[in-house]
């Protein structure tokens, strides 16, 4: 994480800012592993058909309004905070480990 963002805190701040920017809008915030560079990237994905090529998703935050409207209304920031409180980091670590294995095949 530090190689890509400098620190976990910097990554989290950027990820949350992207989410906040999508409040009332649509799309997903994605932490992905770029298979070309081997670096983690945060990006906005607006639909199922458009995503960075050769980037594997590691963690995805759904910011389509239907994902939070019933519980949080217009308070998308509260939804993002709840999302972070409920991340199962062992699952994220497993996704990352699998992505690094896929990258080793990709670059060989």
C-alpha positions in Angstrom: 0.0 0.0 0.0 2.8 2.4 0.9 4.5 1.9 -2.5 1.4 3.0 -4.3 0.0 5.7 -2.0 2.7 6.5 0.6 0.6 5.3 3.5 -2.7 3.5 4.3 -4.1 6.7 5.6 -3.4 8.5 2.2 -5.0 5.6 0.4 -8.1 5.7 2.6 -8.5 9.4 2.3 -8.4 9.2 -1.5 -10.8 6.3 -1.6 -13.2 8.1 0.6 -13.0 11.3 -1.4 -13.8 9.4 -4.5 -16.8 7.9 -2.7 -17.9 11.3 -1.4 -17.7 12.7 -4.9 -20.1 10.0 -6.2 -22.7 10.7 -3.5 -26.0 11.2 -5.3 -24.4 10.0 -8.5 -23.5 6.6 -9.7 -20.7 4.1 -10.0 -18.3 2.2 -7.9 -15.0 3.2 -6.1 -12.5 0.5 -6.8 -9.1 -0.4 -5.3 -7.4 -2.4 -8.1 -4.1 -3.9 -8.8 -2.6 -2.7 -12.1 -1.1 -5.8 -13.7 1.4 -3.7 -15.8 2.9 -1.7 -12.9 2.1 -4.0 -9.9 0.8 -0.9 -8.1 -2.5 -0.5 -6.4 -4.8 2.2 -7.8 -8.1 3.8 -6.8 -10.5 4.6 -9.6 -14.1 5.4 -10.4 -16.0 2.8 -12.5 -19.3 4.0 -13.8 -20.7 0.8 -15.3 -20.0 -2.9 -15.9 -18.5 -2.4 -19.3 -15.9 0.3 -18.6 -13.0 -0.3 -16.4 -9.2 0.1 -16.7 -7.7 -2.7 -18.7 -5.4 -5.1 -16.9 -6.5 -4.0 -13.5 -7.9 -6.5 -11.1 -10.4 -5.3 -8.5 -9.4 -5.8 -4.8 -12.0 -3.8 -2.9 -15.2 -2.3 -4.4 -17.5 0.3 -2.8 -21.0 0.6 -4.5 -21.9 4.2 -4.7 -25.1 3.8 -6.8 -27.8 5.6 -4.9 -29.8 2.4 -4.4 -27.0 0.9 -2.3 -27.4 3.5 0.5 -30.6 5.5 0.0 -32.9 3.3 2.2 -30.6 3.4 5.2 -28.7 6.7 4.8 -30.9 8.9 2.7 -28.7 11.7 1.2 -26.0 11.1 3.8 -23.6 9.2 1.5 -20.7 10.1 3.7 -22.2 8.1 6.6 -22.6 5.1 4.2 -19.0 5.3 3.2 -18.0 5.4 6.9 -20.2 2.3 7.6 -18.6 0.6 4.6 -15.1 1.1 6.1 -16.3 -0.1 9.5 -17.4 -3.4 7.9 -14.5 -4.2 5.6 -13.3 -7.7 6.2 -9.6 -7.0 5.8 -8.7 -10.7 5.7 -10.9 -11.1 2.6 -9.3 -8.0 1.0 -5.8 -9.5 1.7 -6.9 -12.7 0.1 -8.0 -10.9 -3.0 -4.7 -9.0 -3.2 -2.7 -12.2 -2.8 -4.6 -13.8 -5.6 -4.1 -10.7 -7.8 -0.4 -10.8 -7.2 -0.4 -14.5 -8.3 -2.3 -13.6 -11.4 0.2 -10.8 -12.1 3.1 -13.2 -11.8 1.5 -15.2 -14.7 0.7 -12.0 -16.6 4.3 -10.7 -16.6 6.0 -14.0 -17.3 
